[in-house]
């Protein structure tokens, strides 16, 4: 049994602390059930709120594995292949573990390529490149159904529903909505699921997941926008959505060496098709 002392930097619940540290959901449940965590010297088996500045003690049979691997690194940037169950920002997040600044995001359970800045100058240059749409990101996903996407731009309007932590897609403009554009291409059409490549032209919250569900092809494993009966059938706990390619097409002169570098990560379930 290993002992981990962890100082909490912001108020949050115990379950979130364990998950953000890198423990899986089953291991987090086990730790809480067995009272293998102490808060203020008291063992707890409940999802209590822990105040900022509190030091908690976790007892675990083994430390959680890193949920990422480094693809490229130099004095300016670090590129990783992200796994599931890890946040981009926050306590015990990728930013904390990498000691680098996030310039874009992937959802907690979306996997794939991410780039982080190690200096303020690199952060500014990368954010500018993203803002000016000089970064090309491609995703691959497994969807339920047989779509006939042929590389055309699919448009819609996205409206955030902050109260329920999700977004809604509409075919036409509604008040407070924003335009979304995605290029979808079907690379394997079969029954009951197909493989689709998505290229973001706009980068909105949950854009690919919500738009595919709106179009009638939910991503397998997506607990928020998918269908529970489908996820249970395929025994998938996480959405099968992976950012497999990130390419910087243009960036400030100091970082020109990064231009046209394509950072690639192909998941086993889609290697044959991308």
Buried (B, 14 or more C-beta within 10 A) or exposed (E): EEEBEBEBEEEBEBBBBBBBBBBBEEBBEBBBEEEBBBBEEEEBEEBBEBEEEBEBBBBBEEEBEEBBEEBEBEEBBBBBBBBBBBBBEBBBBBBBBBEBBBBBBBBBBBBBBBBBBBEEEBBBBBBBBBEEEBBBBBBBBBBBBEBEBEEEEBBBBBBBEEEEEBBBBEEEEEEEBBEBBBBBBBBBBEEEBBBBBBBBBBBBBBBBBBBBBBBEBBBBBBEBBBBEEBBEEEEBEBBBBBBBBBBBEBBBEEBEEBBEEEBBBBBEEBEEBB
